[in-house]
Amino acid sequence: MEITKSSDKGMRTSFKGNMKMRRESGQAGGKLFSSSFYCMVGECRQNPTLFFSGLINVDGDLWKSQRRYLLKQKLGMRHWGAGMSQAESRIEHEAARLLDTLHREFDVKTPVNPAPLINCAVSNVICSMVMSTRFEHDNAEFQQFMHNFDEGFQLFCDTGLMMWLPFFKIMPGISNAVEKLKTNRNEMLKFVQKIISEHKQRLDLNNPRDLVDSYLIIIEKMKNDSSNNNESSLDFNEEIFHGFDPELQLQQIILDLFSAGVETLKTSLLWSIIYMLHYPKVMKKVQAELDANIGPNRLPNVKDVNQLVYTKATIYEIMRRSSIVPMGTTHSTER
């Protein structure tokens, strides 16, 4: 076992050992491995907007309070009404639009790259929850936004060693990747800031539409309380944002939801297509089950899952065998 300590912000301990040791450590108190990622790299400290805001790259009280708030808001679906029927209808709508686009804009005999279309369909589900809007797959501004995400995941593979070996950032190839990451991030922030600005202009304090509105209402309340010398504003800031800039936190939350939600679903669907192409017999069995239980006139829904035994097992097997997020999300110990 190797234990490393950092005195910069309390103590952080990293365990390197066998699975038995990790399991025993996790059982000791139950919270040893409950923290989100804690970054000790100098490059991270130079960019606090990315590494100390949002949800993915923070830890401690800010991570806990933001996660609790997002769950309370159902990631923006709280304003859609009770139950999950509205969420299911949004997903069905985007799936139907995806199929319609494939049939309408692409010839059957012509090869097509489904990644941009799937990317747009999955992104629009996130967009509807977070910002009450959707984009067409040929929207140039949205295409650039999602391209920056895709490129960012590729560039992180080149810069991953910096987490443990910070001096790698001066290497020619890695330093170029770091600069490109910064440029892409600035472009993505401009897109998000534009969305937030549009929401501010149409904000109804008594009728929030989505997650952005919910955050903006909190921020507006804090501003009003502060201008009226209301001490509860400071308490509220500490409870939700813990002293961090609320608007910067909102910007990073939006980017994190896209990063976590879109990339994983898109990659899972692309792996599904690849495996169906490589295993045509399995594809035919899945299609036969769908034809027998669903038919050609509607899309599957959640209520059909119990009847789609083979299809469900196929999806699970694809998820087991495929590589969705190769490096995973880094975590740290609390003590």
N, C-alpha and C positions, 0 to 999 in steps of 0.2 A: 504494500500500500504506500502511496506517495501522498503526502499532505502539503499543500502550499497555502500560504497565508498572505493576505494583503491588508496593510494598515491604512489604506487610503480612505476606505469607507467602512470601517468595522473590520470584521474578519470573514473571509470566504475560504472554504476548504474544498479541495478537489480530491476525489478518491479515484485511484487507479488500482484495480485489483480484480479478483475473480467474482463471479456472480454471487456466490455464497456470501462473500464479504459485503457486497453492495446490498444484498437482501437484509442481512443482519443490521447494517447501518440504517437502512430505511425503516426497520421495525423499531429502532431505538428512538422513540418519541413520535414517529410517524410523519415528521415534517422535514426530515433532513434533505430530501430531494424535492421539496415542493416549490422551490423558487424558480422564477423564470430566469432567463439569461442575464448574467452579470458580466459586463465587459471591462477588461482591465487594460485594453490596448490604447496606447497614446492617441492613435488616429480617431478612436471612438470619442475620446474626451474633447477632441478638437471640433467635433460635430455633435453637440448635445441635443440638437433638434431631432436627430435620427436615433441616437443611442440612449437617450434618457427621456423619451416621450413615446406616446402611443401605447401599444399593448404587448407587442412581441419582444421588444428590446428593453423592457423595464423590469424591475423586480420590486419586492417589498410592498409598502402600503399603497403606492400609486398603482401597481399592477393589480392588487387585490380589489381596490375600490373601483377601478375602471372595468375590470372583469365583472364585478358585481352589478355595476350600472348597466353594462351592455346586456347582461342576462335579464335584468329587470325590464329593459326596453325590447327584449327579444330581437336584438340586433336591428331594431327599427320597425319590427312587425307589430309592436304593441298597438299602434294606431290603426291597424287593419281590422281590428275586432277580435272577438274571442275565437279560440281554436286555431287550427293550422290550415283551414280550407282555403283562405285567401293566398297563403304561401303556395299551396299546391296548385291553385289556379294560375298563379304567375309562372310557375315552372312549366305547367302544361302549355301555357300561351307561348313561351319562348321556344319550347320543343316543337310546337306546331309551326312557328315562324321559321325555325331552322330547317325543317323538312320542306316547307314551302319554298324557301330560298334555293335549296338544293335542286328541287324539281323544276323550278322556274328559270333559274339563271345558269344551270350547268347541264350540258348534254350528257346522256347516259354513257356514251362511248368515249367521253373525254375524261382523262385522269383529273382529279381535283384534290387539292390539299385541304382537308376538313378543319385543320387547326384554327385558322382565323374565324371561321363560321362558328365553331364550337366555343371559341374564346369569347366571341360576341354574345352568344346565347347565355352562357354562364354568367358573364359580366353583367348582363342586363337584369338578371335576377338580383344580383348584389346591388346594382344601381337603383332598382325599384325600392329596395329596403332602405338604403342609405340616403338616396337623394331624389326619390320619386321621379325618375326619368329613365329613358332607355335610348340607345343609340343604334343606328343601322350599321351593318358590318362594313359598309364602304364610307363611313364618316371619317374623313382624314384626321381630324383632331383626336378622335377616340382611338383610331388605329395607331397613331403615334404614341398615345398614352399607354396602350396595351403592349406595343412593341418595346417601349422602355422597360416594362415589367419583365417581358420575356428575356430581353437582353441582360437585364439585371441579374436574373437567376443564373444565366450562363457566366456572367462576369464574377459572381460570387464564388463559383468553382475555382476561378483563377486566383482569387484573393483570400480563400479560406485559411491558408497557412498563416496569414497575418494575425489570426486570433491567438496563436501560440508562439509565432516567430515574427514579432513586429518589424524587424529590420528588413523583412522581405518586401516591404512597400517601396524600397528604393531600387529594387530590381527592375530593369527596363520593361519587361512585359507586364509585371504586376503594377508598376507605377502608372502605366498607361490605362490599365483596367480600373484603377482607383479613380483616376481623373474622369474616365468615361462614366463611372458610377455616379460621381458628383454631378456631372452635366445632366445625366438622365434624371437624377433625383430633382434637380432644380426645375426641369421641364414638367415633371409630374406634379410638383408643388404648385406651379402656375395653373395647371389644369384644375387642381383641387381648390385653390384659392378663388378661381373664377366661379366654381360651383357654389362655394360658400357665400361669395358676394351676391350671387343671384338669389340665394335663399334669404339673405338679409333684406333684400328689397321687397320680398313677398312674404316676409315672416308675419304670421298671425299668432300672437302670444297665447290665444285661447283655442287654437286649432292647429296643433303641430301635425305635420304630414309624414315625417320620416325621422331618421336618426339625426340628421344635420339640424333640423328644426329643434329637436329635443335638447341638443347641446347648446344651440344658440339661445334658447329660452333661459337655460341655466346661466349662461354668460351674461345675458341682458339683466337678469335678476341680480347677479353679483354687482354689475355696474350701477344699477339703481340704488342698491343698498349702500354701496360705497359712497355714492354722491350724497346720500342722506345721512352719512356718518353712522350707518347701522353696523354694529359690531358683528351681527350674524353673518355678514358678507364674508368676513375673514374666516369665521368658523366653517362656513359652507365651502370656501375655497380649500381649506385644509382637509375637509372631509372627502371632497371629490377629486380635487386636483393637487392637493398637497404642496401648494406654492408654485407649481409649474404654470406656465402661460397657457390659459384655457384654449385659446384659438390655435396655438401651435399643437396642442394636444389633440384637438379635433382634426386638424390636417393629417397628423400621423395616424390617428385611428382609422381614417378613411383609407389611407394607403395600406395599413396593416390588414384591413378587412379584404381588400382586393388581393393583397399578396397571399393571404392564408386561404381565402375562399375560392378565388378564381383558378389559381394555378393547380391546386390539388384536384379539383373537379375536372378541369380541362384535361389534365394529364391522365386521370383515371379513364375518361371517355376515350381518349386517343389509344391507350393501351387496350381497351375493349375492342376497338376497331381492328387493331393489329392482330390480336388473338383470334378474332372471328375470321379474319382473312387466312390465318395460318391453320385454323382448325375448322374447315368448312362443314364437316359432319356435325360438330357441336353447334355451329351456326344454324344448320338446318333443323336440329332438334329444338333449339330455342325458338326459331321462327314457327315451327309446328305447334309448340305449346302456346305461343302468343296467338296464333290463328284460332286455335281451339277454344281458348278462354276469353280472348279479347275481341277478335274479329277485325275486319278491315275498316270499320267505320268510326272508331274512336281510339284515343290514346290510353295506355295503361295508367292506373292511378294506385294510390296507396292501398285501397280496399282489395285490389287484385293480388296483392303479394302472396297471400296464403294459397292461391290457386296456381301460382307460377313457381312451383317448387324447383324445377330444373333450371329455369332462368335465374332464380335467386342463388342457387348453388354455383352456377357459372360465374355470376358477378363476384361472389365471394372468392372463388378460385382465381379469377383475374386479379383481384385486389391482393391476394396472398402472393402471387407470383410476380406481380409488376413492381417496378421501382418508382414510387410517386415523388417522394422527396428524399433523394439518396442520402444527404447529410443530416436530415432531420432538423429539428429545432433545438438549439443548444440550451441546456439547463445548468443551474448551479445549485450548490447546497446552501441552506439557510444558516447553518452553524457548523 
